[in-house]
Amino acid sequence: MSRPTDLSAADFAFQLKLHGFMHLRAEGRFADVRAKGCPRTEPVMRGKRLNRQATLDALIRDRNARKDAAAAAEAVQIERERIAETIAPRALPAARASLEGADAIAQLADDFITITTRSEGVALPDLVRMGWRKSQVYAWLEAARTLAYARQNGAAV
């Protein structure tokens, strides 16, 4: 006499709850309540009877397939972003608009030094392109100029 390979009704109901599945009797399908949108899966039938073990296996297999597909899509997106960063790095450095006080003066002085090593002088459009607001430049212009001059000449500030 062979043993039955199918789950009992009580074991099947327990396994459904344990794994986060729900039987939708009106539709005759099973839903994965842990997944967004509660995707549906058709039951596996043996003749006119429900094959509980095969249905549970199909539910878990479908969930794993959705997880694998989501992981693959995320990996593709990460790779796209990595390639885009390699091909076209960010044109602008981090915005300096949030800087205040001594931090802003120090960064503005560094930007003055950087720009003057590349060209003859510093212009307001250059600083705006780097992420500075005009009001910041006007507020800390003299202090940053003095600090940049002192750094370039090796004088203690």
HELIX and SHEET records of a PDB file:
HELIX    1   1 ALA A    9  HIS A   19  1                                  11    
HELIX    2   2 ARG A   52  ILE A   87  1                                  36    
HELIX    3   3 GLY A  101  ARG A  118  1                                  18    
HELIX    4   4 LEU A  124  ARG A  129  1                                   6    
HELIX    5   5 LYS A  134  ASN A  153  1                                  20    
SHEET    1   A 3 PHE A  21  LEU A  24  0                                        
SHEET    2   A 3 ARG A  29  ASP A  32 -1                                        
SHEET    3   A 3 ARG A  40  THR A  41 -1                                        
SHEET    1   B 2 MET A  45  ARG A  46  0                                        
SHEET    2   B 2 ARG A  49  LEU A  50 -1                                        
END                                                                             
